[in-house]
Amino acid sequence: MRGSITFKIVPSYRTQGSSCERDSPSTSRQSPANGTGHSSVNSSILIYVRAQFEYDPSRDDLIPCKEAGIPFRVGDIIQIISKDDHNWWQGKLENTKNATAGLIPSPELQEWRVACIAMEKTKQEQQASCTWFGKKKKQYKDKYLAKHNAVFDQLDLVTYEEVVKLPAFKRKTLVLLGAHGVGRRHIKNTLITKHPDRFAYPIPHTTRLPKKDEENGKNYYFVSHDQMMQDISNNDYLEYGSHEDAMYGTRLETIRQIHEQGLISILDVEPQALKVLRTAEFAPYVVFIAAPTITPGINEDESLQRLQKESEILQKTYAHYFDQTIINNEIDETIRHLEEAIDLVCTTAQWIPVSWVY
């Protein structure tokens, strides 16, 4: 890629106050993940973003000058200094000693890069499927283009999330993510048993008939199939599914009731539920419980390998949502680490999505 890059010189004596102090809901802001509008960053506004992808300028063939780029990892906080260039923003890492400004890909450039890689992969797969005994079948250009345009709609293109730093506050929801069988249920039950005055789990709803001596609202809420389907159509459920011809689900209202009691709601859900939960209303702290480390010659059984593989896929796909990752090598140590992490996040300043505030 060729072209000119304009650098913005930032005085080193510039005061860096809190984003909460400097910004107000009435301030005109451009979302960093949205490349539209004015490209210049107002010098009176400090804008910070959380990186949702990993970047290494030394391996980027598109950057005009590799030495001018700054590397970052998923979750790093970056102060945006300039967005004057369409393809290359200027920023610097927050909370890094002697951090210097450098180039980072703009959201548009990163989205274009990811989409191009996906389209190239689709093209290669199509070419392979069109080859039969060394002869290519006739290709239909219109269908080919339509298929490639659909790639943009299918991709979850994540780049940066604008964030703001707030004083310590208690998160309302603890979300445990992880592969099936990694131990989330045990962790959840242990936390509730040890700290009943702090944590609670939303009681699920079900359409199955109550068993003998089962009390409605104790372990389950029993509802009719028609009522549950109506509530699902009204988007009243966070998650739902079926088991042995009965429906089960978690109503959003049961989570809200826990919050009203001043407790933290613990959820072990699928990652897709975060699209509903990552709001100011639920203020989640998202912890990924990773599979145990496989030691060659010691714990190489097939079930652990499957667990490890599923865990790696989840981490690769959803890492930009994680506030904390804990490897579950030893369950008691994992629970202790989780308790410490929750205590810390509730007593220290936090970077949260700006959408939770404005």
RODO-2510 file (C-alpha; in nm, 4 decimals, decimal comma):
residues 358
     n   res          X          Y          Z
     1     m     0,0000     0,0000     0,0000
     2     r     0,1298     0,3442    -0,0925
     3     g     0,0235     0,6919     0,0081
     4     s     0,0926     0,9715     0,2495
     5     i     0,0595     0,9539     0,6269
     6     t    -0,0039     1,2711     0,8262
     7     f     0,1300     1,2664     1,1834
     8     k    -0,0321     1,4690     1,4573
     9     i     0,2141     1,6084     1,7154
    10     v     0,0777     1,5866     2,0699
    11     p     0,2420     1,8009     2,3445
    12     s     0,3873     1,5859     2,6223
    13     y     0,2620     1,8239     2,8919
    14     r    -0,1013     1,7750     2,7979
    15     t    -0,3200     1,7031     3,0993
    16     q    -0,4910     1,3655     3,0828
    17     g    -0,7978     1,3831     3,2999
    18     s    -1,0613     1,1198     3,3455
    19     s    -1,2849     1,0516     3,0461
    20     c    -1,5833     1,0849     3,2754
    21     e    -1,4692     1,4327     3,3785
    22     r    -1,3861     1,5456     3,0270
    23     d    -1,6861     1,4074     2,8401
    24     s    -2,0579     1,4567     2,8732
    25     p    -2,3552     1,2876     2,7088
    26     s    -2,4132     1,6009     2,5019
    27     t    -2,0599     1,5946     2,3609
    28     s    -2,0498     1,5068     1,9930
    29     r    -1,8489     1,1849     1,9653
    30     q    -1,7601     0,9565     1,6788
    31     s    -1,7608     0,5865     1,7534
    32     p    -1,4136     0,4458     1,6794
    33     a    -1,5688     0,1387     1,5256
    34     n    -1,7585     0,3579     1,2847
    35     g    -1,5465     0,5344     1,0291
    36     t    -1,8096     0,7853     0,9264
    37     g    -1,8334     1,1505     1,0173
    38     h    -1,5454     1,3808     1,1048
    39     s    -1,2128     1,1996     1,1140
    40     s    -1,0248     1,4393     1,3415
    41     v    -1,0197     1,3792     1,7150
    42     n    -1,1203     1,6870     1,9116
    43     s    -0,8156     1,7841     2,1174
    44     s    -1,0384     1,8535     2,4197
    45     i    -1,1754     1,4990     2,4220
    46     l    -0,9824     1,1903     2,5263
    47     i    -1,1018     0,8813     2,3426
    48     y    -1,0012     0,5319     2,4509
    49     v    -1,0747     0,1987     2,2885
    50     r    -1,0324    -0,1648     2,3859
    51     a    -0,8615    -0,3710     2,1167
    52     q    -1,0729    -0,6646     2,0021
    53     f    -0,8047    -0,8236     1,7857
    54     e    -0,4318    -0,8861     1,8065
    55     y    -0,1941    -0,6798     1,5944
    56     d     0,1769    -0,7057     1,5135
    57     p     0,3061    -0,4330     1,2778
    58     s     0,6214    -0,6334     1,2024
    59     r     0,4037    -0,8898     1,0226
    60     d     0,1819    -0,6378     0,8425
    61     d     0,2639    -0,5857     0,4752
    62     l     0,0127    -0,3006     0,4477
    63     i     0,1622    -0,0615     0,7019
    64     p     0,3690     0,2192     0,5409
    65     c     0,6411     0,1925     0,8073
    66     k     0,6629    -0,1119     1,0333
    67     e     0,8706     0,0789     1,2899
    68     a     0,5914     0,3363     1,3239
    69     g     0,3319     0,0780     1,4241
    70     i     0,2493    -0,0247     1,7799
    71     p     0,1693    -0,3885     1,8617
    72     f    -0,1233    -0,4736     2,0868
    73     r    -0,3184    -0,7704     2,2139
    74     v    -0,6869    -0,8404     2,2644
    75     g    -0,8095    -0,6376     2,5623
    76     d    -0,5384    -0,3705     2,5524
    77     i    -0,6603    -0,0138     2,6126
    78     i    -0,5463     0,2348     2,3483
    79     q    -0,5760     0,6128     2,3593
    80     i    -0,6734     0,7435     2,0163
    81     i    -0,4705     1,0511     1,9226
    82     s    -0,5670     1,1033     1,5598
    83     k    -0,8090     0,9580     1,3069
    84     d    -0,7147     1,1959     1,0259
    85     d    -0,5945     0,9165     0,7971
    86     h    -0,8637     0,6858     0,6605
    87     n    -0,6532     0,3697     0,6924
    88     w    -0,4125     0,4412     0,9763
    89     w    -0,5017     0,5912     1,3107
    90     q    -0,2520     0,7172     1,5664
    91     g    -0,2709     0,5942     1,9219
    92     k    -0,0729     0,4827     2,2229
    93     l    -0,1155     0,2085     2,4786
    94     e    -0,2635     0,3099     2,8117
    95     n    -0,0944     0,2114     3,1384
    96     t     0,2318     0,1339     2,9602
    97     k     0,5485     0,2962     3,0923
    98     n     0,7026     0,5433     2,8459
    99     a     0,4359     0,4609     2,5882
   100     t     0,4875     0,6357     2,2550
   101     a     0,2332     0,7125     1,9862
   102     g     0,2267     0,4995     1,6746
   103     l     0,0132     0,3722     1,3896
   104     i    -0,2722     0,1258     1,4298
   105     p    -0,5113    -0,0023     1,1599
   106     s    -0,8369     0,1891     1,1314
   107     p    -1,1563    -0,0163     1,1736
   108     e    -1,2242     0,0159     0,8004
   109     l    -0,8828    -0,1213     0,7086
   110     q    -0,9057    -0,4091     0,9556
   111     e    -1,2567    -0,5020     0,8445
   112     w    -1,1432    -0,4934     0,4814
   113     r    -0,8454    -0,7136     0,5673
   114     v    -1,0554    -0,9744     0,7500
   115     a    -1,3197    -0,9775     0,4767
   116     c    -1,0569    -1,0218     0,2046
   117     i    -0,9038    -1,3168     0,3865
   118     a    -1,2476    -1,4745     0,4260
   119     m    -1,3341    -1,4171     0,0598
   120     e    -1,0047    -1,5663    -0,0539
   121     k    -1,0739    -1,8727     0,1570
   122     t    -1,4237    -1,8975     0,0096
   123     k    -1,2785    -1,8637    -0,3401
   124     q    -1,0294    -2,1435    -0,2797
   125     e    -1,3002    -2,3704    -0,1396
   126     q    -1,5229    -2,3001    -0,4383
   127     q    -1,2441    -2,3672    -0,6859
   128     a    -1,1704    -2,6959    -0,5120
   129     s    -1,5361    -2,7986    -0,5280
   130     c    -1,5544    -2,7042    -0,8968
   131     t    -1,2667    -2,9356    -0,9886
   132     w    -1,3537    -3,2907    -1,0896
   133     f    -1,0776    -3,5214    -1,2113
   134     g    -0,8697    -3,2160    -1,3011
   135     k    -1,1464    -3,0494    -1,5044
   136     k    -1,3199    -2,7356    -1,3876
   137     k    -1,6940    -2,7084    -1,4152
   138     k    -1,8507    -2,3979    -1,5653
   139     q    -1,8669    -2,1167    -1,3085
   140     y    -2,1509    -1,8709    -1,2826
   141     k    -2,0120    -1,5261    -1,2096
   142     d    -2,3318    -1,3769    -1,0689
   143     k    -2,3695    -1,6544    -0,8124
   144     y    -2,0009    -1,6278    -0,7281
   145     l    -2,0253    -1,2537    -0,6593
   146     a    -2,3435    -1,2947    -0,4581
   147     k    -2,1748    -1,5584    -0,2455
   148     h    -1,8795    -1,3289    -0,1796
   149     n    -2,0991    -1,0334    -0,0911
   150     a    -2,2709    -1,2545     0,1655
   151     v    -1,9384    -1,3075     0,3389
   152     f    -1,9498    -0,9506     0,4734
   153     d    -2,2880    -1,0180     0,6332
   154     q    -2,1778    -1,3482     0,7888
   155     l    -1,8541    -1,2235     0,9453
   156     d    -1,8461    -1,0944     1,2999
   157     l    -1,6098    -0,8073     1,2216
   158     v    -1,4719    -0,6800     1,5516
   159     t    -1,2050    -0,4120     1,5723
   160     y    -1,2192    -0,1665     1,8615
   161     e    -1,4728    -0,0937     2,1329
   162     e    -1,4863     0,2571     2,2759
   163     v    -1,4457     0,2484     2,6529
   164     v    -1,4462     0,4860     2,9476
   165     k    -1,2800     0,4509     3,2883
   166     l    -1,5124     0,4648     3,5879
   167     p    -1,4474     0,4517     3,9628
   168     a    -1,5005     0,1177     4,1364
   169     f    -1,8540    -0,0223     4,1290
   170     k    -2,0119    -0,3646     4,1804
   171     r    -2,0848    -0,5664     3,8696
   172     k    -2,4402    -0,6967     3,8647
   173     t    -2,3796    -1,0236     3,6815
   174     l    -2,1037    -1,2846     3,6812
   175     v    -2,0982    -1,4691     3,3492
   176     l    -1,9059    -1,7969     3,3315
   177     l    -1,8153    -1,9065     2,9795
   178     g    -1,6355    -2,2251     2,8834
   179     a    -1,6497    -2,5562     2,7029
   180     h    -1,9146    -2,8060     2,8124
   181     g    -1,7712    -3,0173     3,0932
   182     v    -1,5027    -2,7711     3,2014
   183     g    -1,6539    -2,7299     3,5497
   184     r    -1,8661    -2,4152     3,5332
   185     r    -2,1631    -2,5682     3,7163
   186     h    -1,9447    -2,6844     4,0059
   187     i    -1,7851    -2,3403     4,0291
   188     k    -2,1251    -2,1703     4,0237
   189     n    -2,2731    -2,3968     4,2931
   190     t    -1,9653    -2,3605     4,5145
   191     l    -1,9753    -1,9803     4,5002
   192     i    -2,3460    -1,9723     4,5871
   193     t    -2,2974    -2,2176     4,8754
   194     k    -1,9995    -2,0261     5,0170
   195     h    -2,1464    -1,6786     4,9647
   196     p    -2,5301    -1,6984     4,9732
   197     d    -2,5405    -1,3333     5,0797
   198     r    -2,3515    -1,2312     4,7671
   199     f    -2,4409    -1,4622     4,4775
   200     a    -2,7584    -1,6224     4,3429
   201     y    -2,8612    -1,8216     4,0374
   202     p    -3,1811    -1,7384     3,8452
   203     i    -3,4353    -2,0180     3,8827
   204     p    -3,5176    -2,1612     3,5373
   205     h    -3,8649    -2,2009     3,3893
   206     t    -3,9847    -2,5301     3,2422
   207     t    -4,2889    -2,6756     3,0685
   208     r    -4,2494    -3,0225     3,2226
   209     l    -4,4870    -3,1372     3,4930
   210     p    -4,3658    -3,0978     3,8505
   211     k    -4,2440    -3,4114     4,0228
   212     k    -4,3752    -3,5248     4,3579
   213     d    -4,2963    -3,2766     4,6364
   214     e    -4,1532    -3,0216     4,3872
   215     e    -4,2511    -2,6694     4,4830
   216     n    -4,3098    -2,4057     4,2177
   217     g    -4,0412    -2,1376     4,2397
   218     k    -3,7956    -2,3430     4,4451
   219     n    -3,5917    -2,5309     4,1849
   220     y    -3,8091    -2,4517     3,8830
   221     y    -4,0958    -2,2320     3,7768
   222     f    -4,3554    -2,4515     3,6058
   223     v    -4,5419    -2,2930     3,3149
   224     s    -4,7532    -2,4141     3,0256
   225     h    -4,6023    -2,4707     2,6837
   226     d    -4,8230    -2,2013     2,5304
   227     q    -4,7218    -1,9481     2,7950
   228     m    -4,3530    -2,0200     2,7488
   229     m    -4,3743    -1,9939     2,3703
   230     q    -4,5568    -1,6631     2,4055
   231     d    -4,2876    -1,5304     2,6405
   232     i    -4,0144    -1,6461     2,4023
   233     s    -4,1801    -1,4587     2,1167
   234     n    -4,1827    -1,1500     2,3414
   235     n    -3,8047    -1,1840     2,3958
   236     d    -3,8535    -1,2450     2,7672
   237     y    -3,5967    -1,5261     2,7763
   238     l    -3,2198    -1,4987     2,7792
   239     e    -3,1764    -1,8628     2,6791
   240     y    -3,4079    -2,1565     2,6178
   241     g    -3,3951    -2,5107     2,4850
   242     s    -3,5660    -2,8478     2,4987
   243     h    -3,4868    -3,1725     2,6803
   244     e    -3,6960    -3,4906     2,6799
   245     d    -3,9944    -3,3154     2,5177
   246     a    -3,9936    -3,0317     2,7713
   247     m    -3,8802    -2,6718     2,7338
   248     y    -3,6359    -2,5077     2,9747
   249     g    -3,5231    -2,1474     2,9851
   250     t    -3,3942    -1,8506     3,1848
   251     r    -3,6230    -1,5502     3,1970
   252     l    -3,4603    -1,2080     3,2054
   253     e    -3,6977    -1,1055     3,4828
   254     t    -3,5521    -1,3675     3,7202
   255     i    -3,2080    -1,2092     3,6691
   256     r    -3,3481    -0,8639     3,7410
   257     q    -3,5093    -0,9903     4,0626
   258     i    -3,1683    -1,1065     4,1881
   259     h    -3,0248    -0,7622     4,1160
   260     e    -3,3101    -0,6000     4,3072
   261     q    -3,2045    -0,8036     4,6117
   262     g    -2,8560    -0,6549     4,5890
   263     l    -2,7003    -0,9866     4,4830
   264     i    -2,4765    -1,0791     4,1906
   265     s    -2,6482    -1,3115     3,9450
   266     i    -2,4270    -1,6025     3,8316
   267     l    -2,4889    -1,7314     3,4807
   268     d    -2,3253    -2,0206     3,2961
   269     v    -2,4555    -1,9471     2,9485
   270     e    -2,3621    -1,9809     2,5845
   271     p    -2,1490    -1,6964     2,4410
   272     q    -2,4353    -1,5795     2,2182
   273     a    -2,6196    -1,4620     2,5317
   274     l    -2,3627    -1,1839     2,5718
   275     k    -2,5371    -0,9897     2,2957
   276     v    -2,8196    -0,9377     2,5445
   277     l    -2,6162    -0,9212     2,8645
   278     r    -2,3412    -0,6732     2,7698
   279     t    -2,5431    -0,3671     2,8669
   280     a    -2,5510    -0,1273     3,1609
   281     e    -2,8636    -0,3016     3,2917
   282     f    -2,6834    -0,6317     3,3516
   283     a    -2,3260    -0,4913     3,3866
   284     p    -2,1602    -0,8325     3,3454
   285     y    -1,8140    -0,9450     3,4495
   286     v    -1,7278    -1,2121     3,1939
   287     v    -1,4916    -1,4910     3,2998
   288     f    -1,3732    -1,7622     3,0633
   289     i    -1,2986    -2,0942     3,2334
   290     a    -1,0355    -2,2537     3,0100
   291     a    -0,9760    -2,6279     2,9857
   292     p    -0,6978    -2,7835     3,1961
   293     t    -0,3502    -2,7845     3,0480
   294     i    -0,2667    -3,1158     2,8817
   295     t     0,0642    -3,2583     3,0026
   296     p     0,2259    -3,5051     2,7578
   297     g     0,2353    -3,8543     2,9021
   298     i     0,0154    -3,7681     3,2017
   299     n    -0,3345    -3,6468     3,1076
   300     e    -0,3738    -3,7173     2,7380
   301     d    -0,7088    -3,8992     2,7398
   302     e    -0,9511    -3,8349     2,4568
   303     s    -1,2092    -3,6447     2,6639
   304     l    -0,9493    -3,3912     2,7798
   305     q    -0,8280    -3,3425     2,4241
   306     r    -1,1852    -3,2791     2,3098
   307     l    -1,2340    -3,0343     2,5963
   308     q    -0,9095    -2,8574     2,5084
   309     k    -1,0056    -2,8279     2,1417
   310     e    -1,3513    -2,6876     2,2172
   311     s    -1,1990    -2,4460     2,4680
   312     e    -0,9485    -2,3183     2,2122
   313     i    -1,2248    -2,2589     1,9567
   314     l    -1,4326    -2,0614     2,2077
   315     q    -1,1326    -1,8554     2,3142
   316     k    -1,0364    -1,7749     1,9571
   317     t    -1,3913    -1,6710     1,8678
   318     y    -1,5012    -1,4792     2,1772
   319     a    -1,1818    -1,3632     2,3533
   320     h    -1,2706    -0,9965     2,2936
   321     y    -1,5635    -1,0381     2,5364
   322     f    -1,3581    -1,1829     2,8240
   323     d    -1,2752    -0,9717     3,1286
   324     q    -1,0773    -1,2567     3,2831
   325     t    -0,9477    -1,5987     3,1766
   326     i    -0,8768    -1,8725     3,4313
   327     i    -0,7268    -2,2103     3,3393
   328     n    -0,9093    -2,4745     3,5424
   329     n    -0,6136    -2,6969     3,6282
   330     e    -0,7323    -2,7375     3,9882
   331     i    -1,0907    -2,6577     4,0818
   332     d    -1,0291    -2,5136     4,4310
   333     e    -0,7525    -2,2906     4,2982
   334     t    -0,9800    -2,1768     4,0155
   335     i    -1,2534    -2,0786     4,2619
   336     r    -1,0050    -1,8910     4,4808
   337     h    -0,8678    -1,7060     4,1781
   338     l    -1,2221    -1,6184     4,0696
   339     e    -1,3133    -1,4843     4,4150
   340     e    -1,0030    -1,2642     4,4142
   341     a    -1,0813    -1,1356     4,0644
   342     i    -1,4369    -1,0387     4,1644
   343     d    -1,3134    -0,8625     4,4785
   344     l    -1,0584    -0,6704     4,2734
   345     v    -1,2965    -0,5591     4,0002
   346     c    -1,5461    -0,4331     4,2590
   347     t    -1,2857    -0,2221     4,4412
   348     t    -1,0782    -0,0704     4,1586
   349     a    -1,1427     0,1627     3,8660
   350     q    -1,2739    -0,0165     3,5583
   351     w    -1,2737     0,0284     3,1823
   352     i    -1,6263    -0,0354     3,0574
   353     p    -1,8013     0,0077     2,7198
   354     v    -1,8912     0,3724     2,6660
   355     s    -2,2431     0,2577     2,5711
   356     w    -2,2990     0,1692     2,9379
   357     v    -2,2624     0,5371     3,0277
   358     y    -2,3843     0,7466     2,7334
***
